[in-house]
Amino acid sequence: MVAATHESRTELLVVGIVKPAIVDALADRFTLHILDEAAEPERLLHTVGPRIRAAVVTGATATLDDTMMARLPRLEFVASFGVGYDNIGIRHAVDHGIVVTHTPDVLSEEVADTAIGLLLCTVRELTKAERFLRDGQWLKGRYPLTAATLRNRTVGMIGLGRIGRAIARRLDGFAVPVVYHSRRPAPDAPYRYYDRLIDMARDVDTLLAIVPGGPLTERMIDAEILAALGPDGIVINMARGSVMDDEALIRALRERSILAAGLDVFNNEPNIAAGYLTLDNVTLFPHLGSGTLFTQGQMEQLVVDNILAWADGRPPLTPVPETPVPETPWQTATGGHPVAER
């Protein structure tokens, strides 16, 4: 799809799955080039790349990396849909003065709700129990008592940013003890801080990851961490698939060297590692984190509002931490501040 072209209109590139609410809101003001709908994407980039001044990236599986950014020499602004932005070429953006925005805060509570749902499903085997009923097994006897409960567990949060704090607040309501590991202690956090993940893994029986993707967190949950967690251990990943060493986790689940896992994110999604599908001690969600009409609508509107702010010469509403801009009125009003944790 390409909106009607006028020489005076700014040209935008849309990368990723088309979100009609975003496209419809921008089509009257900008000329939009939809990369994923182009018959020949390479030809499109070659033709319009030199004219593109802004880009919209519509999700974690869409990529606007350093190499692609280099093909857009006039690029000034990128509005990314989602809180994580490891799919954006931040190094190139910083080096070339390109402002990058994302959609934090508006999704924090939704993702926290999903995290608690995944934790409960994994600990109490709720999805497995439902299949038991649907398959007619209840007619043959009651569902077995579950090995795990939240009543005697301590959750070690890997990351205590905006979403991490929202999850921890819910766990407080469940009377579940919380500790955490992050790159640095979180201001005013009422929980014990571990500066080494391995030490936290030894002391808890449940890990819940909610950190950004990227080189700093790649495969941070590996065989050593899983061994430290031990046979009663449960791992929940709400971060990025890249945080997990799939081979190590599948082996630990298969050998029962940990008890269970719950995953909402995966490497190479939706083509997840086949080994997960054969296991009965892993709960799998298809990246549901913020997946409600209400929250996705707020995220879409924030993408649009960031683009319009740029076009009107106003400061970005929700810049990523690497973008050197002063605090904005939106952040002051909502309490949202750029941080490097989810």
N, C-alpha and C positions, 0 to 999 in steps of 0.2 A: 504494500500500500504506500502510495506517495500522495500527499495532499497537493492540491492545486498550487503550482509554483508561481510566485511573484518575485521579481528581481529584488525587491526591497525586503523580502521576508527572510528572517534568520533560518538557517537550515540546521535541523537536529537529526541525530542518528539514534534510532531505538534498537537496542541490542537485547535479544531474549524473547521470551514468549510475549505476544502482544496482550496488553491489559487494556481493554476498551475504555475504561474510565480515564486512564492516563492519556491515551491517544485522542479520545474525543475532546478532552479538556484543552489539549494543546494544538489540535489541528487547525483551528480558526486563526491562530496567531503565528504559527510557524510552518515551515515546510518540513514534513517528517519523512525520513527515509527509514523503512522498516527492514533491517538487515535479514531477519529470519524469514521474511516473505519474498525476498528477492530471488528471482529465477537463477541469477548468477551473482552470489554475494561478493565474490572477488572483483567482478566487473563493477559492481555498485561502489565498493570501497575505492577502487581506482578512479572512478568517475567523480564521485561526490566528496571523497575524503578531504581534498584540499579546501572544500568550502564549509565543512562542518565546524560549528562553533560550540555546540553543546551536545551532550549525549545522555540518554536515559538507559539505565541497565536494570532489567526487570526481575532479577532474582539471582540466587546463588549459583545456579547452573549456567547462567549467562556470563560471558567473559569479555572484559575489556582490559586486556593486559598491556604491558609495556610495548610490546611489538605492534599491537593494533593501534594504540595511542600514537605511536610514531608515524602512523599513516594519516593522522588527522592533525596536520601542522597548525591549524588555526583553533584547535580545541581550547576552550576556556573553562568549561564547567561540565561536571558529571553529576547527575542525580541518580543515586542507586537505591533500589527498592529492597529494603531489609536492613537489619542492624549490622550484620557482618559484611565486610568488603574486601575479603582476601581474594576475590575474583576481579578486583580492580588494580590496575598498575599504579599503585601509590608512589613507588619510587620515581617513575616517569612524571607523574602528576606534580610531585613536590619539586622536582628538578626544573619543571617547565612552568611553574606558577599556576597550575590548573587546580581549581577549587573542586573538591569532591564532597558531596553530601550523602547522608544515609537517612534511615527512618527509625531512630531510637525512641525509647520511652513509650510511644503509642502502642507498641507490641509487648512491652515487658510483662504486663499482668497476664496476657493471653498465653505467652510462652511459659510463664511460671505455672499457670493452671495445667497446661499440658504436661509439664515436667512432673508435677505431683500425680497426675493421672497415670503416667508411664511408670513412676515409682511404685504406686499402689498395684498396678496390674502385674508388675514384675515380682514384687514381694509376696503378694497374696494370690498370684497365679489366676487373676480374674478372667483374662481372655481364654486361658486354658480351661477354666471351670465352665465358661459359657459353652465352649465347644463340647465339653463333656455332656452338658445338658442337651444340646442340639442333636448330638449323635445318639441320644437315647440311653446313655450309660447310667443315668440316675435311676432308671428302672431296675438296674442290676445291683445297685448299692450306692451309698453316699460317696461324694467326692472325698478323697483322702485329706486328712489334716495337712496343711501346708507346713513346710519345714521352717519358713521364715515369717517374721512379723516385724512391724515397726516398733513394737513395744519395748524391745531390748536392743535397738540399733542406734548407732551414732552415724550421722551423715557427714562425710567430708566433702565440702564443696570445693571443686576446682574452679576458681574464679568467683569473685564476689563483687561484680559490677552491678549495673541496674537490674538485670534479670536475676542474677544470683541473689541479690538482696531480697527480691520479691519471692523467690523460692524459699529462702531461709525464713522469711516472715511467715510463710505458710507452715513450714515445719515447726516453727515456734508454736503455732496454734495446735499442731498435732502432738505437742509435748515431746518432740524428738530432738535430742541434742544435736547441735551443729558446730562444726569446726571448719576451717577453710585454709586453702593454700592459694596464693597469687604471687605475682611478681613483687608486690610490696604490700604492707598492711593497709587495709581499707580504713579510711578516716571514720572514727566513731563506731566501728563495728563491735558489737558486744560479744563476739565469738573468739575462741582461741585461734591464733594465727600460727601456721607452719610455714617456714621459709623453704622447706624441702618437701616435695611431694612424697618421696619415699618414706619419710618419717610419718607423715599423716596416714599413708596407706597402711603402715604397720599398726597404727593406733585405732583405726576405725574398721568397720565391717561393710561400709557402703560408700562408694564414690559417686558423685554426681558432677559431671563436667559441663560447664557453661562458660567457655572461654572462646576468644576469636580463633579463627583458623590462621594459617600462615606458618612460616618457617619456625617461629619461636615455640609453637605448640604442636608441631607435627610429630605424630606417634608418641606423644608424651605419656600415654597409657600403654606401656609395653609389657613384655614378659616379666621384667623385674618388678614393676609396680603391681602386676597381678599376683605374683608370687608373694609379695609383701602383704597383700590384702588377705590372702588365705582362703581356705575351703568354705568358710561361711560368707565370703565376700560377694557383694552385688555391685555391678557397675551400671550407671545410667549415663548415656551420652545425649545431651541436648545441645552440643556445641557445633562441631563440624566433624564430618567423617574422617578428616585428616588427623584429628586428635588421637584416633584409635589405631593401634597396630592390629589389623584384622587377623592376620595369621596367628598372632599370639593369643588374641581373645578367643578365636574359634578353638584353638588347641586347649586352652584353659577350660572352656565350657564343655568340650568333648570329654576331657579327662577328669572333669569334676574337681579341678583344683581351685575353682571358684564355684559359687553356688548358682549364680544366674546373672543375666544382663538384660538391660532394656535400652533399645536404640531407636532414636528418631531421625538420625542423620547417618550418612554413609559415604564412603569413598565411591566416586563414579556413579552416584545415584542418577537414575533409578536402577542401574545395573549393579545390584549389590553382590557382595561375595557370596557365591552359591553355598558355601559351608554353613552359613547362618540358617538357611532354609531347612536343613536336615536336623536341626537341634530342637529339643523340646524345653530347654531351659533358657531360652532367649525370647523376649517380647519385642516385636518389630512394628514400628509405626512408620508410615510413608511420609516422613517429614511434615508432620501436622502442626508443629510449633505454634505459628500464628494464624493457622488456617481457618479463620471464621470470616464470614462476609463482613461483619462489623469491623474487625481489626484490620483486615486487608483493605477495606475501604478507607480507613484512616491513614494507612501507609501510602496508598495510592494518592490521596489528597496531599500528603506531605511531599511526595515527589513533585507533584504539580506546583505546589506553593514554592518549593525551592527553585524550580525552573523560572517561575514568574518573578520571584524576587531578583534572580540574576538578570533577567531580561529588563527589569525596571531599574536596574542599578542599585538595588538594595542589598544589604549583607545576606549571606546564606543563613537560612533558619537553623539547620542542623548539620554543620560541617563536621567531618571526621576530625579526630585529634590532630592529624598531621597537617591539616589545612590551617595556616596561620592567620586567623581572623579573630577580632575581639568577641567577647560574649555578646550574644544577640538578644533582642527583646523577647524572642520566643523562649530562649533558655531561661531568662530571668523569670518569666511568667510561669513556666512549668516546672522549674527546678531541674531541667535537663542540662547537663554539662558534658562536653566531650570527654569521654574516658576511654581507655584502651581495653576495658573489660566489658563483657556482655552483662 
